Amino acid sequence: MTVEGKVVAITGASSGIGEATAKLLAERGAFVVLGARNEDALQGIVDKIIEAGGKAAFKKTDVRHRRDVEEFVAFAVEKAGGLDVIVNNAGIGPISRFDALRVDDWDAMIDVNFRGTLYGIAAALPVFERQGKGHVVNIISTAGIQILPTMGVYAATKNAVRTATEVLRQEAGPHLRVTEVSPGIIATNFGDTITDQATKRKIEERLGGIAISPDAIARGVLYALEQPPEVDVGSIVIRPTAQS
Ligand SMILES: NC(=O)c1ccc[n+]([C@@H]2O[C@H](COP(=O)([O-])OP(=O)(O)OC[C@H]3O[C@@H](n4cnc5c(N)ncnc54)[C@H](OP(=O)(O)O)[C@@H]3O)[C@@H](O)[C@H]2O)c1
């Protein structure tokens, strides 16, 4: 019941939930490999983990590009000698009403949230098959459970991941674990990815006061990882108590 010695690759690890997860898992003895586009942020987080006695490395990765994600996973395997877990966490939320016709934002969410996660699965699966073990953790959202106005495309990308996750779980066989984690409103930089200013203001007014720390999600991921190999935690929903 420990993550000590596990190699965990995390996309979107330069801030928020990915950063919190990397720090917690490293604190518990995992070798964490961080991917995202902001190299300075990644370097700063890795330095802190190593200063605290943990094991970490990073690689600049844009999950919109399949080759980047493949190279990210290959880097993790090379640095740490294998890969136990991939956490497909990178995500953006430039939400808006459909009639705002922000079609570029829709494409961006499909590319990062859905395609990026599929690329993570595609990169990790051959490694897991070779090793005869592995764990895919996909970060989804409660936005796909209670589906609200302005969240149509965002929720659709997250529920596309949910669908893919369930099929992967069924296909996975006895040696591959598959977990989805659905966070509710979490205090991260995520709101900065909202490009429609009117929507951004409304969301901040409505949700700002109740957001909880990304550490809550990190603890959820840790729970799934530290179960014995025969125990597959399928789905975890973690939201603020005050979230309706
Ligand atoms: N915050 C919430 O309320 C909430 C609720 C439910 C679900 N979630 C989900 O949680 C996940 C993490 O979000 P967060 O709340 O921690 O927000 P965040 O602080 O904005 O973190 C998002 C991460 O994704 C990375 N990212 C964005 N585009 C990327 C790309 N093309 N390639 C690689 N990395 C990329 C960002 O790094 P770079 O910019 O450096 O690339 C950053 O590290 C997302 O999937 C989000 O949908 C968040």
The ligand as a Gaussian input file, in Angstrom:
#p B3LYP/6-31G(d) Opt

LIG

0 1
 N       -9.618000      23.713000     -11.535000
 C      -10.796000      23.138000     -11.617000
 O      -11.796000      23.644000     -11.067000
 C      -10.957000      21.834000     -12.361000
 C      -12.166000      21.152000     -12.219000
 C      -12.350000      19.960000     -12.880000
 C      -11.360000      19.436000     -13.676000
 N      -10.193000      20.110000     -13.819000
 C       -9.183000      19.520000     -14.689000
 O       -7.969000      19.390000     -13.985000
 C       -6.896000      19.392000     -14.913000
 C       -5.804000      20.309000     -14.399000
 O       -6.283000      21.638000     -14.362000
 P       -5.931000      22.658000     -13.190000
 O       -7.189000      23.004000     -12.521000
 O       -4.808000      22.164000     -12.401000
 O       -5.544000      23.953000     -14.057000
 P       -4.153000      24.650000     -14.342000
 O       -3.521000      25.096000     -13.080000
 O       -4.449000      25.659000     -15.417000
 O       -3.275000      23.468000     -14.960000
 C       -3.444000      23.004000     -16.258000
 C       -2.178000      22.315000     -16.693000
 O       -2.343000      21.851000     -18.034000
 C       -1.211000      22.225000     -18.779000
 N       -1.499000      22.366000     -20.196000
 C       -2.385000      23.175000     -20.810000
 N       -2.291000      23.024000     -22.148000
 C       -1.323000      22.089000     -22.362000
 C       -0.753000      21.515000     -23.517000
 N       -1.149000      21.857000     -24.752000
 N        0.225000      20.603000     -23.364000
 C        0.658000      20.258000     -22.131000
 N        0.163000      20.759000     -20.996000
 C       -0.823000      21.673000     -21.128000
 C       -0.745000      23.536000     -18.162000
 O        0.657000      23.736000     -18.382000
 P        1.337000      24.640000     -19.501000
 O        0.482000      25.841000     -19.702000
 O        2.682000      24.899000     -18.900000
 O        1.416000      23.757000     -20.711000
 C       -0.978000      23.250000     -16.683000
 O        0.131000      22.568000     -16.157000
 C       -7.486000      19.786000     -16.263000
 O       -7.638000      18.638000     -17.060000
 C       -8.839000      20.342000     -15.902000
 O       -9.780000      20.154000     -16.941000
 C       -9.962000      21.300000     -13.180000

